[in-house]
Amino acid sequence: MQKDLFSLQGKVALITGASRGIGQAIALAFAEAGADLVLSSRNRRPPELENAAEQARAKGGKVLAIAAHVGKKEDVDQLVEKTLAAFGRIDILVNNAGGNPVLSTMADLEEEAFDKAIEVNLKGAFLVSKAVVGAMVRQGGGRIINISSISGIRARNDRTGAYCITKAALNMMTQVMARELAPHRILVNAIAPGSIRTEFSRVNWTDPERKAQRLQEVELRRFGEPEEVAGLALFLASGASSFVTGEIIRVDGGQTI
Ligand SMILES: NC(=O)c1ccc[n+]([C@@H]2O[C@H](COP(=O)([O-])OP(=O)(O)OC[C@H]3O[C@@H](n4cnc5c(N)ncnc54)[C@H](OP(=O)(O)O)[C@@H]3O)[C@@H](O)[C@H]2O)c1
């Protein structure tokens, strides 16, 4: 058993959607634990991504910021190539980039919006995972952590159906890959956050009606903070979780009890 169960000293982590919110909080927690990092996003709001990298750098490790759209294979390939060129290995992948392009019932949902939800939440995690697995196999192991959602566990009825469906599929991809990659000592798990206060969920904590409805659902009667997801990501990235794979772990303040 290693001495510091939660240390990431000597590890290299690639985190998508790391310019803000949950991804950025995970980046800072990993930097604090000693990892070198590659932080990625589409870089839609410069200098957001570079600022996130700068904050992580202040914790002491090496940190690169690389722009990439996770749904575009060329972008993903250059992201992984640059990571390997800079650090020579990838120990931890966090598939965090995601979102909900439109609010619509399934009956009214445009085909393009359905494709977009699949592209970022599901295909993105697939493409980046596929691109890093070769390196992890050569290294003799690794960790893949998918940021899913409780919306992938329990169907909602608030016009987020496409999002729910992609996250449910991501949960199954987590379990399939956990089984397939276990012989290579690659552990694959998912985190299913509930209502976390970020840019993505702004309408839920600013619109009075939606906010009241959410708080009624959450047993702890408050929104979670991105840092409250980061601790579980650190557990799943570190030696502390060496016998955990194929899990979908909720961080939801009791919302789905
Ligand atoms: N907040 C919640 O309540 C909640 C609950 C459950 C699950 N989640 C999940 O947690 C993850 C992070 O969400 P968040 O709340 O932290 O959202 P956020 O604050 O909006 O951050 C999303 C991040 O993803 C990046 N991104 C978006 N589309 C991308 C793409 N196609 N390719 C690469 N990067 C992309 C964004 O940067 P760019 O715009 O620069 O690309 C940003 O860095 C998502 O998977 C979300 O589904 C969130």
Ligand as a Chemical Component Dictionary entry (heavy atoms), coordinates in Angstrom:
data_LIG
# 
_chem_comp.id                   LIG 
_chem_comp.type                 NON-POLYMER 
_chem_comp.pdbx_formal_charge   0 
_chem_comp.three_letter_code    LIG 
# 
loop_
_chem_comp_atom.comp_id 
_chem_comp_atom.atom_id 
_chem_comp_atom.alt_atom_id 
_chem_comp_atom.type_symbol 
_chem_comp_atom.charge 
_chem_comp_atom.model_Cartn_x 
_chem_comp_atom.model_Cartn_y 
_chem_comp_atom.model_Cartn_z 
_chem_comp_atom.pdbx_ordinal 
LIG N1  N1  N 0  -23.170 21.950 -13.048 1  
LIG C1  C1  C 0  -23.972 20.940 -12.806 2  
LIG O1  O1  O 0  -24.965 21.077 -12.074 3  
LIG C2  C2  C 0  -23.686 19.580 -13.397 4  
LIG C3  C3  C 0  -24.459 18.505 -12.945 5  
LIG C4  C4  C 0  -24.211 17.238 -13.470 6  
LIG C5  C5  C 0  -23.224 17.062 -14.414 7  
LIG N2  N2  N 1  -22.486 18.121 -14.841 8  
LIG C6  C6  C 0  -21.456 17.858 -15.864 9  
LIG O2  O2  O 0  -20.213 18.385 -15.438 10 
LIG C7  C7  C 0  -19.425 18.703 -16.578 11 
LIG C8  C8  C 0  -18.873 20.111 -16.431 12 
LIG O3  O3  O 0  -19.959 21.014 -16.357 13 
LIG P1  P1  P 0  -19.882 22.439 -15.643 14 
LIG O4  O4  O 0  -21.137 22.579 -14.872 15 
LIG O5  O5  O -1 -18.578 22.644 -14.963 16 
LIG O6  O6  O 0  -20.020 23.364 -16.953 17 
LIG P2  P2  P 0  -19.324 24.717 -17.416 18 
LIG O7  O7  O 0  -18.975 25.579 -16.249 19 
LIG O8  O8  O 0  -20.197 25.261 -18.474 20 
LIG O9  O9  O 0  -17.954 24.199 -18.080 21 
LIG C9  C9  C 0  -17.963 23.423 -19.237 22 
LIG C10 C10 C 0  -16.547 23.245 -19.748 23 
LIG O10 O10 O 0  -16.552 22.414 -20.903 24 
LIG C11 C11 C 0  -15.935 23.104 -22.009 25 
LIG N3  N3  N 0  -16.585 22.614 -23.225 26 
LIG C12 C12 C 0  -17.888 22.735 -23.584 27 
LIG N4  N4  N 0  -18.099 22.135 -24.777 28 
LIG C13 C13 C 0  -16.912 21.624 -25.171 29 
LIG C14 C14 C 0  -16.485 20.876 -26.302 30 
LIG N5  N5  N 0  -17.329 20.552 -27.298 31 
LIG N6  N6  N 0  -15.179 20.505 -26.377 32 
LIG C15 C15 C 0  -14.321 20.825 -25.388 33 
LIG N7  N7  N 0  -14.661 21.522 -24.292 34 
LIG C16 C16 C 0  -15.949 21.920 -24.186 35 
LIG C17 C17 C 0  -16.105 24.583 -21.671 36 
LIG O11 O11 O 0  -15.124 25.423 -22.257 37 
LIG P3  P3  P 0  -15.243 26.042 -23.748 38 
LIG O12 O12 O 0  -16.555 26.755 -23.813 39 
LIG O13 O13 O 0  -14.047 26.961 -23.858 40 
LIG O14 O14 O 0  -15.136 24.898 -24.676 41 
LIG C18 C18 C 0  -15.880 24.539 -20.162 42 
LIG O15 O15 O 0  -14.502 24.462 -19.877 43 
LIG C19 C19 C 0  -20.333 18.506 -17.800 44 
LIG O16 O16 O 0  -20.076 17.256 -18.390 45 
LIG C20 C20 C 0  -21.731 18.532 -17.195 46 
LIG O17 O17 O 0  -22.650 17.785 -17.966 47 
LIG C21 C21 C 0  -22.698 19.379 -14.361 48 
# 
loop_
_chem_comp_bond.comp_id 
_chem_comp_bond.atom_id_1 
_chem_comp_bond.atom_id_2 
_chem_comp_bond.value_order 
_chem_comp_bond.pdbx_ordinal 
LIG N1  C1  SING 1  
LIG C1  O1  DOUB 2  
LIG C1  C2  SING 3  
LIG C2  C3  SING 4  
LIG C2  C21 DOUB 5  
LIG C3  C4  DOUB 6  
LIG C4  C5  SING 7  
LIG C5  N2  DOUB 8  
LIG N2  C6  SING 9  
LIG N2  C21 SING 10 
LIG C6  O2  SING 11 
LIG C6  C20 SING 12 
LIG O2  C7  SING 13 
LIG C7  C8  SING 14 
LIG C7  C19 SING 15 
LIG C8  O3  SING 16 
LIG O3  P1  SING 17 
LIG P1  O4  DOUB 18 
LIG P1  O5  SING 19 
LIG P1  O6  SING 20 
LIG O6  P2  SING 21 
LIG P2  O7  DOUB 22 
LIG P2  O8  SING 23 
LIG P2  O9  SING 24 
LIG O9  C9  SING 25 
LIG C9  C10 SING 26 
LIG C10 O10 SING 27 
LIG C10 C18 SING 28 
LIG O10 C11 SING 29 
LIG C11 N3  SING 30 
LIG C11 C17 SING 31 
LIG N3  C12 SING 32 
LIG N3  C16 SING 33 
LIG C12 N4  DOUB 34 
LIG N4  C13 SING 35 
LIG C13 C14 SING 36 
LIG C13 C16 DOUB 37 
LIG C14 N5  SING 38 
LIG C14 N6  DOUB 39 
LIG N6  C15 SING 40 
LIG C15 N7  DOUB 41 
LIG N7  C16 SING 42 
LIG C17 O11 SING 43 
LIG C17 C18 SING 44 
LIG O11 P3  SING 45 
LIG P3  O12 DOUB 46 
LIG P3  O13 SING 47 
LIG P3  O14 SING 48 
LIG C18 O15 SING 49 
LIG C19 O16 SING 50 
LIG C19 C20 SING 51 
LIG C20 O17 SING 52 
# 
